[in-house]
């Protein structure tokens, strides 16, 4: 029902237990409609005699009675359920289907294991003495009536009606394949007991689950083994092996009841109603009183296939909690996005569950991304970015100030930490009170970094010398309960090796970024030998699309599968939403097998403070000292706009916000048209034109005279949406941060015709894939910057054919001030300005990591930002601006190429 443009969605519970009632009042004068909803319980209502009579006609139907009273088989044990552990009913049902599939006339449905959700088995069958006929026994569905052991009385008959009450839903049996890692993930999920313990056949496992005030804070499964159908031994679950798995269609492939790992079930086939399978097997195996069911081992007892270790209050497993987040990009307070002040609330909440054994990790990309971060990037130097002096209390980068407040165990450097060059990097991170990691980063001495292999006194020496200590790894110890045997946790940091493709050499002098996976291969064996736990904290991205043109092996999934000895990988950079995962991974955290067939848990916490990641490692003491990691589980916690803000963080940030507000509210000028970059992926936009013209203006103010500017829009945003000639929109600095959130500096290069053509051809390739391969863009990186535009002096003309992929001959012409560039002339050079991000080779403008832009022909690496250029340009105008689409890009559409009739589009 829709009222005031709002749709109310309601439901009346289930199974006739409630009736929903809506009282609707329509005001005939105002036209207003109001609705009052009520839920009416039916339990106390008297039966309707007419309905009762109708039902009775079905209940007494002879064919129906013959069906439900049909004998199926016998049991000599009670069949109780237990949502949270091993139980006879679960064994009875699952073993029946497991054996039915493995012993029928076809091998295509043979399975290694079968799983049922506890809630899918709907009743208990327990024998009790009939009070009306002493010495005889009847069925009870009251679990308290069930007792262990083989009956001392005759076996009990199970009819079709009894069996239907056990499995009433008509679920089909599904058979498919899953890896051992995915099965372990399933058992970990089961260990939360969110919907009870998964009921198995053909596999055995142990698990633990601890709670604090009703919140599950530590859980996991371990010692899983698969019953060998030939030897009948239980072989350890192999995380890298593929198994044949059976379950019900409610669970797979949708992952219902929270059993998300069933989304991984592949090669699915369906084998009829589960009830029919159970009935068929029980009729054959337990069809007489002599062959009555006596339990899995025929002794009337459970076989311990599910073993819970400890209880909600605790047990032998010692949990280590890793809280983590990444890619905050500033956003310290609640605004357009949730704020770090809200994330801090969740961090403190989760820390409280396991306070002595919780570590807090930061995946990097903290000090860049919003107006606050930019304006106070030079706070450590005692001034704002526009030179305004700061009081001593604010002469610390606000991002570092709040991270110091929260007490991080470690932070790994992200690629955006290098955006502002060495001076900002050094002065900012010298203020950090937490270890900074980057094992695959080295400094020749030109940048200001002191590389350290571990946490040592040399960190203080480095700081005293004015150098930022960056560690390969650190080791922390946590209490285990035995003061003589603490838990040693090593944290290895791996930063982004692609930084040289994001930054020009002038921004990273002296720095070398090496292969993170090889670095891990070199360092992890020693860390493994000397610690109980090894964690890799990375800023390299979750996974790669193997079909991508820009396939990149430096990702967390490859790190997990190629390096043995890592227990957990805490990732960043790719902004992977754990709810959806990426590529073949349906969600995060993911369990991946290492080369040593050990499980590795990989997690990432999305971006912008909207997610807190949590990984829980369960440890058991080893004989002689030390600990073994036996479980690896995790989850993510969403931070919402309703999450309370942490007052301690707000107290730190509020003074900065006052200064920032004045800067953000600075009036620049007016525009009579919206400034729109929403379609900048595939066409000319007035926002990209404005940025290009402003870039040339800024350079000319500094006596740097380009012949032409080539770059794309800095993002796909739109500002000044209400602007018209009659009602101009007043532009402020805050609008510029919306339109250009990233730090892109201007650079001018000397380029000849062939070099310009190579860049333009790559720009067309980006455009073509964005426009014509919308789902995945043909494996090409997708950013507005990658679609090239030019300033008012230039015009780019392409030969465009939606049906034919780019062939390197799609640039028809490029004119500068009306004069065509000769693409074959390698002797004539032009001053071409662009942004550092493109010049470094990002956005697909590289071949095998080598930029298409001639970096050895840089004339001027200005460090002037495009955002500042647009600000200066607008402030310099005496009239409102009105950026327009002017035909700077032309596409000769070859839709009728066979008739040689090109169509000109703009």
N, C-alpha and C positions, 0 to 999 in steps of 0.2 A: 504494500500500500504506500502511495506517495502523498505526503503532506508537506507543504511548504518546500517543495523540491528535495525533500529528504525521504528516503525509502527505509521503512522499518522492516526488519527481517526477524521473524520469530519462529519458534518451534515448540511443540507440546510434549517434550520429553520423549518417551517411547513406550511401546507395549501397553498402550491404553491407560497409563498410570496418571496422566493429567489431561485436562482439556483446556485449551487456550480460549480466553474470552476477550474480545475487543469491544469496549463501549465507545461508540463514535458519536460525537455531538457536533452538529452543524449549526452555526449561528446564521440565521436567515438575514440578519441585518448587516453584519460585517463580512459574512462569507467565510469566517474562520472555521477551521475544522480542528477538533482536539480528539485525541484517542487515549483512553485509559485501558491498560492491559492488565489482565489477571490470569493467574495459573490456578485452575481448580483441580484439587486432588480428587481422585475417584475411589480411593480405597474404602471410604466410609459410606459410599453410595449404595443403596439397595439395588440388587439386580433387577433389570427390566424383564418382566415375565414373558413378554412377547419375544424378546431377543433370546432369552433362556430356552424357550420352546423351540425356536428355530435351530439353535445350536444343538439341542438334544436330538433333533432329527438326524443331524450329521453324526453325532457321537454314538448313536445306536444303530447306524447303518451297518448291516451285516458284512459287507465287503470291507468297510473300514475296520471293524472289529477283528475280522480275520487277518487283516494286514498287521495291525499293531500287536496282535497276540501270536504272531508267527514266531516260533522258536528260532533263535540265532545260535546260541551257544551257552556254555556254563562257566561260572567262575567259582573258585574255592577260596577267594580272598575278597575282602572289601575293596572297593575302588574309590577312595577319596581323592579329591583334588587338593592342590596347594599352589596358589598363585606364585609363591615366592621361593619355591624349591622343588626338590625331587618328590614325586608322588606316584601312587600306584595307577591312578586313572590316566595320567600322562603317559606312563610307560606302556600301559595296556593299549591305548589308542595308537600311539606313535609306532610301537613295535609291530602292531598289526599292519599298518600301512607300509612300513619299511620292508617287512617280510613279504607282503603281498606283491609289491613292486619287484622285489628281487627274486621272486620264485614263480612268476607267471611265465607264460610261453614266449615272451618277448624280452630281448636284452636292451632295447632302446630306452626303456624306462628304469633300468637299474640305477641305483643310487648308493652313494657312500653314507648319506645321513638324511634324516628327516626331521623337520621342525614344525611345531605347532605353537601358536600363541595360547597362553594359559586361559585367556578369556574366551577362546574359541571352543573350549570344552566346557559344556554348560551345566553339568550336574554331577553330584556324587551318588554312588549306589552303595549303600551299607545295609547289611542284613541285621534285622532285629527279630526277637521272638514275637510272634503274633499274640497280642494280649487276649484276643478272643479265642485263640486255639493254641494253648501252651504246648510246647514241643515242636511247633512248626515255625517257620521263619518267613518273613516278608521283607520287601525292600523299603528302605528309608532314604530320603535325600537330605537328611540332616547330617552334616559332616561329623558332628560330635558323636554320632552313633557308630562311626567307623572304628575298627580296631585292627592292629597289625596281626599278621600270622595267618596260617591256613585254618579254615573252619574246622571246628570239632563236630559240626553237623554236616549234612549233605550239601553238595554244591548247589548254587542258586542259578536258576534259569534267567537268561537275558533274552527278552523278546525284542521284536523289531521296535515296539514302542519304547522300551527301555533304551535301546541304542539310538533312536531318533532324538530322545531327550539329551543324549550326550552330544550329538553332532547335528543340530537342527537347521543349520544355515544353508545347506545345499552347496557348500564350497567345493569347487573342483580341486583335484590334486594337480599340482604344478611341478614339473621336473625341469631343471636347468643346471647351469654351471656357475660356480663362484670360486674365486681364489681363496686360499687359506687366509690371506690378509683380510679379505672381505668378511669371511666367516668369523675371524677373531674380532673384527669390528662389530659384528652382530652380537657376539657374546658379551662384548663390553657394554653395548647398549642394554642388553638384557640385565646386566649387573646393576643398572640403576634401579631396577624393579619398578620402572615407570608404569608398565602394564604387566608386571609379573615376570618371573623368570621364563625364558624361552624353553619349551618342553622338547627334548631331543630324543632321537633314536640313532644309534650308530656313532655317536660322539659323546664324550664325557668332558666335563670341565669343572673347574673351581672358580669361585668368585667371592668378592667382598663388596660391601656397601656400608659406608658410614654416613650418619646424619647428624645435623646440629640444628635443633629447633625446627625440625621438619624439613630442612634443606639438605639434599644429598650433596656432599662436598668432596667425597672420595669414593671411587668405585673402579672396578675392572675385573676382567676374567683372565685366567691363566691355567697352565697345565692341561690345555685342551689336547685330547687325543682322539684319533679316529679308529674305529674298530675295523680291523682287517677281516674281510668276509671269508678269506681263505684260512688264515692262521688263527683268527679270532683274538689275536693280540691287539692291544690298543696302541697304535703308532702315533707319535707326536704330530700334531697338526703342522703341516709345512706351509708357511705363509706364501711361498712362491709357487705352490702347486695348485692346479685347478681340480676341483672336486665336483661330483655330481650330487645335486642337492634337491630334495623334495620338500614341498611345503604346501600351504593352501593358497588359493587365489586371492583371499583377503589380504594376505601379507605380501605376496609377490604378484606383479612387480611394483606395486604402488608403495610398499613400505608402510602399510597401515599400522596402527597401534604404536607408532613411534619406532618401528623396526626398519629404519631407513636403509640399512645395508641390503635389504632385499631388492632395492632399486638396481642393484648390481647384477641380479640374476639374469643370465642371458641364455640364448638357445632354448627358449621355453617350449615345452610341449604339455598338453593337458590330457589327463587320464581319468576323467569321470569323477563323479561325486565321491568325496572322501568316505561318507557313510557306507556307500556300496563296497568300497575297498575293505573297510574294517569288517563289515558283515561277512563278506566273502571269506576273509582270512579266519575270522573267529569261528565261522561255521565249519571250516575245514580242520583247524588246529584245536579247537575247544568245543567241538560239536556234541560231545557226550559227557555225562558226569565223570567218567573215568579220565577223560582228557581235559577236564576243566582247567581254566587258567589258574596258575598258582604263583604268579609273579614272574619277573624277568629271569630269575635264577631257579624258579620252581621250588623255592623254599618259603614262600609267603612273605618275603622281605624285599625291600628296595635294594637296588644294586649300587647306589651311590653315584649315579651318573652325573648328578648335580650336587656339588658340595659347597655349601656356604661356609666361609672362614670368618669367624667373629660374628658380631651383630652390629646393630646401628650405632652402639656406643663405642665400638672399637674392636681391635683384635690384633693378630700377629702382623698383619701388613702395615708397614709404615708409609704413609702417603707424603709425597713431596709435591707441592702445588706450584705451578708456573702460571702467573698472570702476565698477560702481554697485550700490547696494542702496537699499531704501526700507522705510518702515513697520516699523522695528525694535520700536517700542513698548517700549523698555527691553530686557529679556531679555539682559543683558550676559554671563551665564554659563550654561553648560549646565544645564538643569533639565527642566521639562515640555517645553519647546521647545529646539531647538539654541541655543547661546549666541553672542553676538557674539565671544566669545573663540575660537570655532570658525570663524566667518566670517572673522576676521582672519587665520587660518592660510591660507585659500584666497586672500584678497586678496594676501598676501605671496607666495604661490606663483605667482599669475598675473602680478604685477608683475615678477617676476624674468625673464620671457620678453622683455619689451620695456621695460626699466627707465627709459630716458631719454625715452621718448615714451608714458608711461602716466599718465593722469589719473584721479583717484578722486573720484566724485561721490556725494552723499547726497541722497535724495529726500524727507527730512523725516519727521515723526512719530517723533521719537527720545526725547523727554524725558518721555513719559507712556505708561502701559500696564501697569505691573506694580508690585509692592509696593516694590521698590528705588527706582524712579523717584519714586513718591509720597512715600516716607519721607524721601528726600533732595532733594525738590524745592526746599527752602530751604537746601540746603547752602551755596550761595554767600553766604547771610546768616549763616553760622556756626552753624546749628542744624538739627535734624531737624524734621519736620512736627509732632511733638508737643512741640517746644520744648527738646529735649535739646541742650545745647551740644556743638559738634564741635571737635576739635583743628584747628589751622591746616592740617595736611596733608590733612584731609578736607573742608575748606571750599571745595570745588569740586564741582559737580554731577558724579556719577560717569559719566553718559553723555557729558558734555562732556570729561571727563578722558580717556576711552578714544578719543574721536574726535580729540582733540588728539594723542594718541600716534601715531595712524595717518597723520596728515598729509593731510587732505582738500584737494582743490583747491577745492571749494565745497560748500555745503549750501543747499538751498532750504527755506524755511519750510513746514511742514505745518500743517494746521488744528489738530492737537493741541498744537502748540507754544504755542497761546494759551489752553490750558485753565485755567491757574493765575493768569491776570491779569498786569498790567503789572509788578508788583514782581518776581515770580518770573522773568518773561520777561527783564527788563532785567538783573537780577543774574546770571542764568544765562548769557545769551549774551554778556555782556561778558567772560566767561571763555574764549570760543572763540578759538582761534588759526587760524581758517580763515575765508574770506569767507562771508557769509550773504547769500542772494539773495531777492528778491521785488519784481520790477519793477512789478507791478500792485497794490502795497501803498503807501499813503501815510499819513502821520501829521500831524495838525494841530499836534502838539507836546504833546499830553496824555499820550501813551503812553510816550515815551522812546526813539523810534527816530529816527535821522538817516538820511534817504534820500540815497544817493549814486549818481551815474550810472555810475561805474566805479571801479576800484581806484585810489585816489590817496592823497596825504598827508592828505586830509581825514578818512580813516578813523581815523587816529591822533588827530586833533583831536576827532572825535566821541567816541572812547573816553575821552579826557582829560576831556571834558565830562560823562561819565557816560551817554552815549547809545549805543545799539547801532547800529553802522553796518550798514545793509541796502542792498545794491547792486542796481541794475537788472541789471547784467551785469558780468562781469570778462573780461579778456583775458589769456591766458598764452601764452608762447612756448616752443616745444620745439625741440630741435636737429634739424637736417635732414641734418647732415654737412657743410654749408657754413655756416661761422660768419657769413658776410655775408647769409645768406638763411634765417633761422629760420622755423619754421612758427608762424603766429599763429592761436590758437584762441579764439574768443569763446564765452562761456557765459552765456546769458540765463536768468534765474530767473523762474518764474511760479508764484505761490502760489495757494491755493484761494480762489476768489471767494465760496464759500458760507459762509465763516466767520460772517457775520452771521446765518445761519440755524442755526448750531450754538451760538453764544455770545450771551449777553445783552449789551446795550450796556455794562453796567457792567464786563464783562470785557475789552472792547476799546475803551476810550474814546479818541476821536481818530482811530481807524483807519478807512480806507476801502479797500475791496477792489474793484478794477475788473475789467472784462472782460479775461481773459488773452489771448484771441485778437486783440482789437483792439490791446492793448498790444504784442503781437508784430508786428502789421502796422505799427505806428508805429516800432518800434525795429529790426527785422531788416534793413531796407534799408541802414541805415548800418553795422550790424555786418557785413553781407555785403560791402559796398564796401571795408572796411578790414581784413578778416581772410581767412585761407585756409579756415577751418572755422567753422561756426556750429552750436552745440549749444544746444538748449532743455532746461533742467532744470526739470521741472514737478511740481506736486503737485495735479493737477486730475482725474486718473482717465484710464483708457485709452480707453474708448469708451462710447457710450450705446446703449440699446435704443430705436430709433425708435418702437416700440410702447408705450413706457413712458408712464404717466400723467404721470410727472415727467420727461419728456424734457428733457435738459440738453445744450445745445450746447457747453458749455465742457469739452471733452475732447481728448485727444491726437490721436485720429484726425481730428477736425475741424481741429485746429491744423495737422496735416500737409497736409491737402487744401485749406486755405484760405489758407495763408501761404507764399509763395515765399521761397526763400533759406535754409531750414533744412536742414542735412545729417542731423542726428540729434535725436530727441526721447527723453530719458531721463525716464520717467514714474514716478508713484507714486499713492497715495491709494486706488485701487480694489482693491488687494490682488489683482491679476490674476495668476493662476498661468500662467507662460509655457508650461507643458506643454500646457494646454488652450485658452489664449487666451480670447476672449470674443466673443459675438455672431457676426458673419460671419467673424471671424478665428480660425483653427483653432489657432494657437499663436503664440508670440512668439520673437524679434522679428518684426515685420511690416514689409513694404515698402509704402509708400503714395505715390501720385503727387501731386506738388504742382501748383498752378495753372500753373506753368511747365514741366510735364511732366518734372520732375526727381524722382528717387527720394528718399524720406525714410525712414530706418529708425527704427522706434518700438519701444522695449523697456521692460519693467518687470520687477522682480525679486521678485514675490510679497510676502512679509512675514516678520516675526519672525526675520530673519537666516537663513532657510532657503535662500536663493538668492543667488548673486552673478551679476549680469548683466554681459555683456561685449559691447561694440560695437567693431568694428575698422574704421576708415576708412583706405582706401588712397589715397595722394596721389602725384601726379606733378608734377615741376617744370614751370612755365610759362615760355615764352620771355620774357625780360626780368625775371624774378623772380617770386616767389610760387609758389603751388601750387594745383593743381586736385584736388578730391576726385573720384576715379574709381570707387571701390568703397565699398560700405556693407554690412557683414555683421555677424553677431552670433550669440550663443548664450547659454545660461544654464548655470550650474554649481550643482548641488544640494549643500547642506551637510547632512550626515547626523549622526546621533548618534555615529557612529564617527569623525568628523573630529577630529583632534587639536586640543586647546585651546592657544591661544597663551600661553606663560608670561608674556610682558610684559603682556598685558591682564589675566591673572589676578592678577598682582602688584599692579596698580592697584586691582582690584575687591575683592580678598580682605578688606582692612580694613573696607570698607563692609558686607560680608556678615556679618562678626561682629556688628556693631551691629544689622543688620537681623534676624538670627536671633533675638536677644532680643526684638525688637518682634513679629516674626511668631509667636513661641511664647507670647506673652502670652495667658494663659487668660482668657476672657471669661465663660464660664458653660457650661451644659449644655443639650442639647435631647433630648427623648424621641422625636422624629420626624425623619426626613430633611427637609431644607429643599430643596424641589424647584421649579425654574423651567423644567424641560425642555419643558413644554407651554404655556409662557406666551405663545406666539404666538396661541393660539386659545382659552384658557380660564383661569379663575381658578386661581391656584396659591397654595400656602401661603407660598412665597418672596416673591411680590409682595405678599401681605397683610402679611407681616412687615415688609417695607421700607416700606410705606405707614404702618403703625402706628408704626414707629420714627421715621419722618419727622415725624409729628405730635408724638410725644414730645419729639424734639429741639427742635422749634420752641417748644413750651410751656416747656421749661427756660430758654429765653431770652425768656420773656414775649411770644412771638409766637403768637397764638391763632388758628389756622385753624378755619373751620367744617367743612371737609372737605379731604381730600387726593385728588388724581387723578393717577395716573401708572402706568406699567407696570413689569414686572420689569426689572432692570438688565442682565440677560443670561439666556441659557438654560442655566444650569448647575445642578448638584445637589451638595450637600455633606451630610455627616453621614449617609451612606447606611446605616450600621449601627445608627443610633439606634433604641432601643426604650424602653419604660417601664422594663423590667427592667435594661437596659444603656444608660443615657444616654450620648450622645456629648459629649465635651468640645470645645467650640468655641474656636478660637484666631483671632487676627487673620488668619493666613494663609487661613483658611476664608472670611473676609469678602472678601479680594481675589479668591478664586476665584469667589465668588458675585456680586461687583460690581467688575469690573476697570476700569471707566471712571469718570471723574471727573464725577459729576452733582451739582450743587449745588441747594439748595432755594430756591425763590422763592415769594412769596405775592402773589396778585393779587386785586383786587376785581372780581367778575364777576357779571353779572345772568343771568336765566334764559335768554334767547336766546343769550348768549355761551357758557354752559355747554352748552346743547343742541348748538351748532355743533361744539364740541370732542368731545362724546360721539358725535355722528353720524359724525365723521371716524374716531373710534376703532372704531366698528362697521364702517365701510367697510374699514379695515385688516383687521379680524378676518375679514370675509366673504371677501375676496380670498385671505387666507392659507389659509383652510380649504377653500375651494371651487375655487380655481385654483392647485393645488399646483405646477404647472410654470410658473414665472415669476411667480406671484402676480398675474397680470393686469396686470403693469407697475407694481405698487406696491412701494415700499421695504419690505424685510422685516427687522424687528427686533422683539425682544420688547417693547421700550419702547413700541412703537406700539399694542400691545393694552392698553387702559386698564383699570386696576383702581382700587380706592378703599380708604380705611381703614375701620375698624370702624364709623364713624358713617354711612357711605354705603352705598347699594345702587343698582345700575344694572340696569334691566330693558329688554331689547331684544325687538322683534318680528323673528324670524329666519326667513328662508325661503331654503334652499339653492338654490332654482331661480330666485330673483329677485334681481338685483343691487341694492345699496343705492340708495335713492331719496331719502334725506334725511329720511325719516319713520319711521325704525326705532327711535328711542329712545322707549319707552313711558313710562318714568318714571325719575326720579332722586330718591331720598329722602335726607335728611340728618336723622339721629336720628329716623327714622320719618315725617318731614314731607316731602311732595312739593314739589319745586321747580316753580314755575309757569314753564314755558318761554316763555310769552307776556308775562311781567311784566318789563319793562325797567327798572323803578324800584327793585326790591328787589335788593340786592347781598349777595353772600356772600364771605367770605374763603376763597379756594381756593388751596391750596398744590400745587405740582408741581415738576418738575425743570427746570433751565435749558435742557436739550437740547430738551424738548418746547416750552417756552414760546417759545423762539427760532424755532419753526416747523418743526423737523426732524421726521422720521418721518411725512411727509405732512401735518403739521398747518399747512399754509400754502396759500394760493391765490396763484399767480403771485409767489411769494417773500414774500408778506405773511402773517405769522403769524396763525392763528385766535385765538390767545391775545392779549388786549388789553394789549400791552406798555406802553401809556400809563397803565395802571391798576395798575402794580406797586406794592404796598404795602411790600414788604421783599425786597430781593435779598440773601440772607443770606450766601452763600459757605460755608454749612454743607454738607458732602458727605453724601450718602445713606449711604455706607459708614461714615463716622464716626457717623452717627445710629444705625445698627444696632448698631455696637460699643457705643455709650453705652447704648442701650436694653437690650441683653443684660446688660451689666455691672450695670445697675440692678435686675435681677430677683433676688429672693431664692430662687426655685425654678427648676428647669429650664423652659425655654420649650417650647411645643408648638404652634407655629403650625398653623392648620388652614384648610381650605377651608370657608367659612361661608355660602355663598350670597350673597356680595356682588355677584355677577354672575348674572343670570337671563336666560334666552333663551326667549321664547314661540315655540316651533317651529311654524311655519305649514305643516307638511307636508300637513295636511288642510284647508287654508284654504277650499277650495270647500265644505266641510261645516261651516265655522265651528267647528272643534273644535281650538283651540290646545292644544299639549302643552307643559307647563312642564318645562324641563330646567335642571339646575344643573351 
